[in-house]
Amino acid sequence: GKSTLIKILSGAHAPDEGEVLLDGSPVRLAPPTAAMGHGIATIYQELDLVDGLSVTENIFLGHEMASFGFSRRAEADRATAELL
């Protein structure tokens, strides 16, 4: 049950019935990029964290904040603080 719900919310699976509401409006979260567009991301129990990286770097791994090839570290740190 829990795993299926998480997969539906992350866009990995479509619900068999019912609807998902976001801010009171129905949304379609498939594929996973659609869920990410709504700010929904999933970290599964099989943690694929990188030991040598900071918490911020692990949170944004694969979605690094950068402009013109330069890391926006302070912005990423602020975003991490808000998430935590």
PyMOL commands that set and color helices and strands:
alter all, ss='L'
color gray80, all
select helices_A, chain A and resi 2-9+32-37+55-59+73-83
alter helices_A, ss='H'
color red, helices_A
select strands_A, chain A and resi 20-22+25-27+66-67+70-71
alter strands_A, ss='S'
color yellow, strands_A
deselect
rebuild
show_as cartoon
